[in-house]
């Protein structure tokens, strides 16, 4: 991680009047109507893991984690897990009766496998998380798992389409889980990939249920409105606000139950939901190679403009990595987010909320990551001009 002198510092902005944003840069990728028209299955090659046999689609990645726990028979057992996590995956493990054993993650979001080995007594599974698309040392993870004689559960919720050199992330674990809507413009979607003899047991899992259509449609319309705002600026912003306000009125009057994809909490009532038909349709209309190429291009543009003042927490972008975002350390995330938003740049406060299972001070590096890491967007909807706008706004805030 960058030292104190290199970290992004943001003034509180008191006494300033923010100029009206010239453009809006959404924090996540968006959908557009052309993605809803069916295309021949062979027109765009599927990427890993979508071409894999037996892939099980779910509404959330957390649902896939729930399935993995059942397949691996982990109830009542101890699982070795990184101390840096979102929270919903941990809630899923706890709800399934799993006891997590946490190990150290350093300030570059890398798992400390020496610390993991010291804590690996009576472990039934090794849980690995890839952060922001950057691969963990899966050779070390597999070596430890082999020594213990246990499986590897590979969490690729933040690493869809990413690779470690030539090998895709998600292909290392005995069981792997993915979150689709963090990388692709689908309204919902997670996936479970199982290898080896365990694959035969997938048929024993409960059948998935279709999610409520109004909820799916609500997510999709919101994504399209974000795209409209990105394309048209102020006109799209006003249109989005008007339609969103009208939509809230309709949703309230119709008592539509929206299954949110943004929650940090595991809900057992949603555990059997599968991926929607609309998500399958949008998925089939994606140029996966193009997505990776554009994300890497935008990341490199931000890196070129910010590396001297706000280098990424994760270090260099290695070949094959599909970055989820540009992770930068800031001293005051709330102020940084507000001032960037005033310039039309949406950001995400990455994993700030700490779960009580890991008390403050137990893992100091993780405490600092939660306090300081901010997501700068690099997704596939951004043009080079958009990426340069993001970098220019960040530089304007440097003191």
Residue pairs with C-beta under 8 A, 6 or more apart in sequence:
1 107
1 108
1 313
1 329
1 368
2 310
2 311
2 313
2 329
6 309
6 310
6 311
7 310
7 329
7 330
7 331
7 372
8 309
8 310
8 328
8 329
8 330
8 331
8 336
8 374
8 394
8 397
8 398
9 330
9 331
9 332
9 398
9 399
10 330
10 331
10 332
10 335
10 336
10 339
10 397
10 399
11 335
11 397
11 399
12 332
12 335
13 335
13 338
13 339
18 339
18 342
18 343
19 342
19 343
20 234
21 342
21 343
21 344
21 345
22 233
22 344
22 389
23 230
23 233
23 344
23 386
23 389
24 229
24 230
24 233
24 236
24 237
24 344
24 346
25 230
25 344
25 345
25 346
25 377
25 382
25 386
25 389
25 390
26 226
26 227
26 229
26 230
26 346
26 377
26 379
26 381
27 346
27 347
27 348
27 375
27 377
28 182
28 226
28 348
28 377
28 379
29 183
29 184
29 185
29 379
29 380
29 381
30 185
30 223
30 224
30 226
30 227
30 230
30 381
31 185
31 186
31 187
31 220
31 223
31 224
31 227
31 282
32 185
32 224
32 227
33 224
34 285
35 185
35 281
35 282
35 285
35 286
36 278
36 281
36 282
36 285
37 285
38 281
38 284
39 284
39 285
41 284
44 284
44 285
44 286
44 287
44 288
45 51
45 288
45 289
46 288
47 161
47 168
47 288
47 289
48 161
48 168
48 170
48 171
49 55
49 168
49 170
49 171
49 176
49 178
49 191
49 193
50 191
50 283
52 193
54 193
54 194
54 199
54 202
55 191
55 192
55 193
56 64
56 67
56 191
56 192
56 193
56 194
56 202
56 205
56 208
57 189
57 190
57 191
57 208
57 274
57 275
57 279
57 280
58 64
58 67
58 189
58 190
58 191
58 192
58 208
58 273
58 274
58 275
59 188
59 189
59 190
59 208
59 211
59 259
59 270
59 273
59 274
59 275
59 276
60 88
60 179
60 188
60 190
60 261
60 270
60 273
61 89
61 155
61 157
61 177
61 178
61 179
61 190
61 191
62 88
62 89
62 91
62 92
62 190
62 266
63 190
63 270
63 271
63 272
63 273
64 177
64 178
64 190
64 191
64 192
65 89
65 92
65 93
65 153
65 155
65 177
66 92
66 95
66 96
66 271
67 192
67 202
67 205
68 153
68 175
68 177
68 192
68 194
69 75
69 92
69 93
69 96
69 98
70 96
70 205
71 175
71 194
71 198
71 201
71 202
71 205
72 124
72 125
72 151
72 153
72 174
72 175
72 198
74 93
74 96
74 98
74 124
74 125
75 96
75 97
75 98
76 97
76 98
76 99
77 98
77 99
77 124
77 125
78 98
78 99
78 100
78 101
78 122
78 123
78 124
79 93
79 98
79 99
79 100
79 101
79 123
79 124
79 125
79 126
79 127
79 153
80 101
80 103
80 116
80 119
80 120
80 123
80 125
80 126
80 127
81 90
81 93
81 100
81 101
81 102
81 103
81 127
82 102
82 103
82 105
82 111
82 127
82 128
82 129
83 102
83 103
83 104
83 105
83 358
83 362
83 363
83 366
84 105
84 109
84 129
84 131
84 351
84 363
84 366
84 369
84 370
85 129
85 351
85 355
86 157
86 264
86 351
87 264
87 265
87 351
87 353
87 355
88 263
88 264
88 265
88 266
89 129
89 155
89 157
90 100
90 355
90 357
91 265
91 266
91 355
92 266
93 100
93 127
94 100
94 357
95 266
95 268
100 127
100 357
101 119
101 120
101 123
102 119
102 357
102 358
102 362
102 363
103 111
103 112
103 115
103 116
103 118
103 119
104 111
104 112
104 115
104 116
104 363
104 365
104 366
105 111
105 112
105 363
105 365
105 366
105 369
106 112
106 365
107 313
107 365
107 368
107 369
108 313
108 314
108 315
109 131
109 132
109 134
109 313
109 314
109 327
109 369
110 136
110 137
111 128
111 129
111 136
111 137
111 140
111 141
113 137
113 140
113 141
113 144
116 126
116 144
117 144
120 144
120 148
123 148
123 150
124 150
125 150
125 151
125 152
125 153
126 141
126 144
126 145
126 148
126 150
126 151
126 152
126 153
127 153
127 155
128 136
128 138
128 141
128 152
128 153
128 154
128 155
128 172
128 173
129 136
129 155
129 157
129 158
130 136
130 154
130 155
130 156
130 158
130 159
130 162
130 169
131 158
131 159
131 314
131 327
132 158
132 159
132 314
132 323
132 324
132 325
132 327
133 158
133 159
133 161
133 162
133 295
133 321
133 322
133 323
133 324
134 159
134 162
134 314
134 318
134 321
134 323
135 159
135 162
135 163
135 164
135 169
135 318
135 321
138 152
138 154
138 164
138 172
141 152
141 172
142 152
142 172
145 151
145 152
151 173
151 174
151 175
151 198
152 172
152 173
152 174
152 175
153 173
153 174
153 175
153 176
153 177
154 169
154 170
154 172
154 173
154 175
154 176
154 177
155 176
155 177
156 162
156 169
156 170
156 176
156 177
156 178
156 179
157 177
157 178
157 179
157 182
157 190
158 179
158 182
158 324
159 169
159 170
159 322
159 324
160 170
160 178
160 179
160 180
160 182
160 183
160 184
160 322
161 168
161 183
161 288
161 291
161 292
161 322
162 168
162 169
162 292
162 320
162 321
162 322
162 323
163 169
163 319
163 320
163 321
163 322
164 172
164 318
164 320
165 318
165 319
165 320
166 320
170 176
170 178
170 193
173 195
174 194
174 195
174 196
174 198
175 192
175 193
175 194
175 195
175 198
176 192
176 193
177 190
177 191
177 192
177 193
178 190
178 191
178 192
178 193
179 189
179 190
180 186
180 188
180 189
180 190
180 191
180 275
180 279
180 283
181 187
181 188
181 189
181 261
181 279
182 324
183 291
183 322
183 324
183 379
184 282
184 283
184 286
184 291
185 223
185 282
185 286
186 275
186 278
186 279
186 282
186 283
187 216
187 217
187 219
187 220
187 223
187 261
187 276
187 278
187 279
187 282
188 211
188 216
188 219
188 259
188 261
188 275
188 276
188 279
189 275
189 276
189 279
189 283
190 275
191 275
192 202
194 201
194 202
206 272
207 272
208 272
208 273
208 274
208 275
209 272
209 273
209 274
210 273
210 274
210 276
210 277
211 259
211 273
211 274
211 275
211 276
212 256
212 257
212 259
213 276
214 251
214 254
214 256
214 257
214 258
215 256
215 257
215 258
215 259
216 276
216 278
216 279
217 278
218 247
218 251
218 256
218 258
219 258
219 261
220 278
220 282
221 243
221 247
222 244
222 247
225 236
225 239
225 240
225 243
225 244
226 240
227 381
228 236
228 239
228 240
229 236
229 237
229 239
229 240
230 236
230 381
230 386
232 239
250 256
251 258
259 270
259 273
264 353
290 380
291 322
291 380
292 322
294 379
294 380
294 382
295 322
295 323
295 324
295 378
295 379
295 380
296 317
296 321
296 322
296 323
297 384
297 387
298 377
298 378
298 379
298 382
298 384
298 386
298 387
299 317
299 323
299 326
299 378
300 317
301 384
301 387
301 388
301 391
302 326
302 376
302 378
302 387
302 390
302 391
303 311
303 312
303 317
303 326
305 388
305 391
305 392
305 395
306 326
306 328
306 391
306 394
306 395
309 395
309 398
310 328
310 329
310 394
310 398
311 328
312 326
312 327
312 328
313 327
313 328
313 329
313 369
313 373
314 327
317 323
323 378
324 375
324 378
325 348
325 350
325 375
325 376
325 377
325 378
325 379
326 375
326 376
326 377
326 378
327 350
327 373
327 374
327 375
327 376
328 373
328 374
328 376
328 394
329 368
329 372
329 373
329 374
330 336
330 372
330 374
331 372
333 349
333 352
333 371
333 372
333 374
334 349
336 347
336 374
336 397
337 347
337 349
337 374
339 397
340 346
340 347
340 393
340 394
340 397
341 347
343 393
343 396
344 389
344 393
345 376
345 377
345 389
345 390
345 393
346 377
347 374
347 375
347 376
347 377
348 374
348 375
349 374
349 375
350 373
350 374
350 375
351 369
351 370
351 373
352 370
352 371
353 370
354 360
354 367
354 370
358 366
360 367
361 367
376 390
376 394
377 390
378 387
382 390
